[in-house]
């Protein structure tokens, strides 16, 4: 099926169905406007299919907004992901697919949801570098990175970060001397955590340090990262990047 959408100058988003049939809407989903666009398309589609009980509506979100706000961090604060997921549920899609969600909470809060794996993109980076050691940046990422390492038959080195008097202290739990290392994680906002990890890896003798993240925000640019990271691999789930420092894997539908 086909549809078109547009945005008025006052910010209003509207949509029109121009061909019937099942629908599969693909959005970045990294803004509230993206979600409203999907909702407008779905509303128009629902109206066209009010008597069609066999029509199927699917939604793919490549970079879910608010996915890191997966709990109420402090008393009196909003649980933002819960608000976002309720909005998605109110659209009543038959299925919702999310690329590499930050935590399982997203999938638990969204009805009929499933995870799109990022393994294929990590594998592309892994092969491009030439079989590096995989590095999990923290305890939370270890399980997922371990599963990827098993699939790729790759060596895995865990790391962990704690703060001592406000300063990050990173421990590397394995031998990286003379080796190429690929840090694997879900997203990068500023990227300073990866900078500190790269410093620790190179202090322990790593020859080169690369970074893979599925959702590449990099809101503060790459100047700091270029001091310690040799190259970045990512998808264009969050935005398109034009920089020789970055190899970006394009997602179908964006």
C-alpha positions as CSV (number, residue, x, y, z in Angstrom):
1,X,0.0,0.0,0.0
2,X,1.1,3.6,-0.5
3,X,0.6,6.8,1.5
4,X,1.9,10.3,1.6
5,X,2.4,12.7,4.5
6,X,3.2,16.3,4.9
7,X,3.9,18.9,7.6
8,X,2.2,22.2,7.7
9,X,4.1,25.4,8.6
10,X,2.5,25.4,12.1
11,X,4.0,21.9,12.7
12,X,0.8,19.9,12.1
13,X,1.4,16.5,10.5
14,X,-1.2,15.0,8.2
15,X,-1.4,11.9,6.0
16,X,-3.3,10.5,3.0
17,X,-3.7,6.9,1.8
18,X,-3.3,6.7,-2.0
19,X,-3.3,3.0,-2.5
20,X,-5.0,0.3,-0.4
21,X,-3.7,-3.0,1.1
22,X,-1.6,-4.0,4.1
23,X,0.6,-1.3,5.5
24,X,4.2,-1.3,6.8
25,X,5.3,2.0,8.1
26,X,9.0,2.5,8.7
27,X,10.2,5.5,10.7
28,X,13.4,6.5,12.5
29,X,11.2,7.2,15.5
30,X,13.8,9.4,17.2
31,X,11.4,12.4,17.5
32,X,7.8,13.0,18.6
33,X,7.1,14.3,15.1
34,X,8.0,10.9,13.7
35,X,5.5,9.2,16.1
36,X,2.8,11.6,15.1
37,X,3.5,11.0,11.4
38,X,3.0,7.2,12.0
39,X,-0.2,7.9,14.0
40,X,-1.6,10.1,11.2
41,X,-0.9,7.5,8.6
42,X,-2.4,4.7,10.8
43,X,-5.5,6.7,11.4
44,X,-6.0,7.3,7.7
45,X,-5.4,3.6,7.0
46,X,-7.8,2.6,9.8
47,X,-10.5,4.7,8.2
48,X,-9.9,3.1,4.8
49,X,-10.0,-0.4,6.2
50,X,-12.9,-0.1,8.7
51,X,-14.6,-3.1,7.1
52,X,-11.5,-5.0,6.1
53,X,-10.8,-7.5,8.9
54,X,-7.9,-9.2,7.1
55,X,-5.7,-6.1,6.5
56,X,-2.5,-6.0,8.5
57,X,-0.6,-3.0,9.8
58,X,3.0,-3.1,10.8
59,X,5.3,-0.5,12.3
60,X,9.1,-0.6,12.3
61,X,11.0,1.9,14.5
62,X,14.7,2.1,13.9
63,X,15.7,4.4,16.8
64,X,13.0,4.6,19.5
65,X,12.9,8.0,21.2
66,X,13.3,7.9,25.0
67,X,14.5,4.3,25.1
68,X,17.1,5.2,27.8
69,X,14.4,6.6,30.1
70,X,13.3,3.1,30.9
71,X,12.4,3.8,34.6
72,X,11.4,6.7,36.9
73,X,14.9,7.8,37.8
74,X,13.9,10.1,40.7
75,X,10.8,10.8,42.8
76,X,8.6,13.3,41.2
77,X,10.0,12.7,37.6
78,X,8.1,11.4,34.6
79,X,8.6,7.9,33.3
80,X,9.1,9.0,29.8
81,X,9.4,5.7,28.0
82,X,6.1,4.6,29.5
83,X,4.4,7.7,28.0
84,X,6.0,7.1,24.6
85,X,5.1,3.4,24.6
86,X,1.4,4.2,25.6
87,X,1.2,6.5,22.6
88,X,2.5,3.7,20.3
89,X,0.1,1.2,21.8
90,X,-2.8,3.5,21.2
91,X,-2.1,3.3,17.4
92,X,-3.0,-0.4,17.6
93,X,-0.5,-1.9,15.1
94,X,-0.6,-5.6,14.6
95,X,3.1,-5.8,15.1
96,X,5.9,-3.3,16.1
97,X,9.5,-4.1,15.3
98,X,12.3,-2.1,17.1
99,X,16.0,-2.1,16.1
100,X,18.3,-2.9,19.0
101,X,16.3,-1.4,21.8
102,X,18.4,-0.1,24.8
103,X,16.7,-2.4,27.2
104,X,14.0,-5.1,27.3
105,X,11.7,-2.6,29.0
106,X,10.8,-1.2,25.6
107,X,9.6,-4.5,24.4
108,X,7.7,-5.2,27.6
109,X,5.8,-1.9,27.4
110,X,4.9,-2.0,23.6
111,X,2.2,-4.4,22.6
112,X,3.0,-7.0,19.9
113,X,6.6,-5.9,19.8
114,X,9.7,-7.7,18.6
115,X,13.4,-6.9,18.5
116,X,15.3,-6.4,15.2
117,X,18.8,-7.8,15.9
118,X,21.9,-5.6,15.2
119,X,24.2,-8.7,14.8
120,X,24.5,-8.4,11.0
121,X,25.8,-4.8,11.3
122,X,28.3,-5.8,14.0
123,X,29.4,-8.7,11.7
124,X,30.0,-6.2,8.8
125,X,32.2,-4.1,11.0
126,X,34.0,-7.2,12.4
127,X,34.8,-8.5,8.9
128,X,35.8,-5.0,7.6
129,X,38.4,-4.6,10.4
130,X,39.6,-8.2,10.2
131,X,38.5,-10.3,13.2
132,X,39.1,-7.9,16.1
133,X,38.6,-8.7,19.7
134,X,35.1,-7.7,20.8
135,X,34.9,-5.5,23.9
136,X,31.8,-5.0,26.0
137,X,31.8,-1.6,27.5
138,X,30.0,-2.4,30.8
139,X,28.3,-5.2,32.7
140,X,24.9,-4.4,31.1
141,X,26.3,-5.0,27.6
142,X,28.2,-8.2,28.4
143,X,25.4,-10.7,27.7
144,X,24.5,-9.4,24.3
145,X,28.1,-8.9,23.3
146,X,28.9,-12.5,24.5
147,X,26.2,-13.9,22.2
148,X,27.6,-11.9,19.3
149,X,31.1,-13.2,20.0
150,X,29.9,-16.8,20.0
151,X,28.1,-16.3,16.7
152,X,31.2,-14.7,15.1
153,X,33.6,-17.1,16.8
154,X,35.4,-14.0,18.2
155,X,37.4,-13.4,21.3
156,X,35.6,-11.3,23.9
157,X,37.1,-9.0,26.5
158,X,34.7,-7.6,29.2
159,X,35.3,-4.2,30.7
160,X,33.6,-2.3,33.5
161,X,33.4,1.3,34.7
162,X,33.0,2.6,38.3
163,X,33.3,6.1,39.6
164,X,35.8,7.0,42.3
165,X,35.5,10.5,43.7
166,X,33.5,11.4,40.6
167,X,36.1,10.2,38.1
168,X,35.6,7.1,35.9
169,X,37.9,4.1,36.6
170,X,37.8,1.4,33.9
171,X,39.0,-2.1,34.4
172,X,39.8,-4.4,31.4
173,X,39.4,-8.1,32.1
174,X,41.5,-9.7,29.4
175,X,44.7,-9.4,27.3
176,X,44.5,-6.9,24.5
177,X,48.2,-6.3,23.9
178,X,49.0,-5.9,20.2
179,X,45.4,-6.6,19.3
180,X,42.7,-4.8,17.3
181,X,39.7,-4.1,19.5
182,X,36.0,-3.4,18.6
183,X,33.9,-1.9,21.3
184,X,30.2,-2.9,20.8
185,X,27.3,-1.0,22.3
186,X,23.7,0.1,21.4
187,X,24.0,3.9,21.3
188,X,26.4,6.9,21.7
189,X,25.2,10.3,22.8
190,X,28.4,12.2,23.4
191,X,30.7,9.2,23.4
192,X,33.0,10.2,26.3
193,X,32.6,6.8,27.9
194,X,34.0,5.2,24.8
195,X,36.9,7.7,24.8
196,X,37.9,6.7,28.3
197,X,37.5,3.0,27.5
198,X,39.7,3.4,24.4
199,X,42.4,5.2,26.5
200,X,42.3,2.2,29.0
201,X,42.6,-0.3,26.1
202,X,45.5,1.4,24.5
203,X,47.3,1.8,27.9
204,X,47.1,-2.0,28.1
205,X,48.7,-2.3,24.7
206,X,45.8,-2.5,22.2
207,X,47.1,-1.7,18.7
208,X,43.9,-0.1,17.4
209,X,40.5,0.6,19.0
210,X,37.3,0.7,16.9
211,X,33.7,1.5,18.0
212,X,30.4,0.0,16.8
213,X,27.1,1.6,17.9
214,X,23.7,0.9,16.3
215,X,22.3,4.3,17.2
216,X,24.8,7.0,16.4
217,X,23.7,10.3,17.9
218,X,27.2,11.9,18.6
219,X,25.6,15.1,19.6
220,X,29.0,16.8,20.3
221,X,30.8,15.7,17.2
222,X,33.9,13.5,16.8
223,X,36.8,15.7,17.9
224,X,37.3,14.1,21.3
225,X,36.7,10.6,20.0
226,X,39.3,11.0,17.2
227,X,41.9,11.4,19.9
228,X,41.6,7.7,21.0
229,X,39.2,5.9,18.6
230,X,40.6,4.8,15.3
231,X,37.2,4.5,13.4
232,X,33.5,4.4,14.1
233,X,30.9,1.9,12.6
234,X,27.2,2.5,13.0
235,X,23.8,2.4,11.2
236,X,21.9,5.5,10.1
237,X,19.0,4.7,12.5
238,X,19.3,8.1,14.2
239,X,20.7,10.3,11.4
240,X,22.9,10.3,8.3
241,X,26.5,11.1,8.9
242,X,29.0,12.3,6.3
243,X,32.5,12.0,7.8
244,X,35.5,9.9,6.8
245,X,35.9,8.9,10.5
246,X,32.6,7.0,10.2
247,X,31.4,3.9,8.2
248,X,27.6,3.9,8.2
249,X,25.5,1.0,7.3
250,X,22.3,2.1,5.6
251,X,19.0,0.7,6.7
252,X,16.3,-0.3,4.2
253,X,13.5,2.2,4.4
254,X,15.5,5.2,5.5
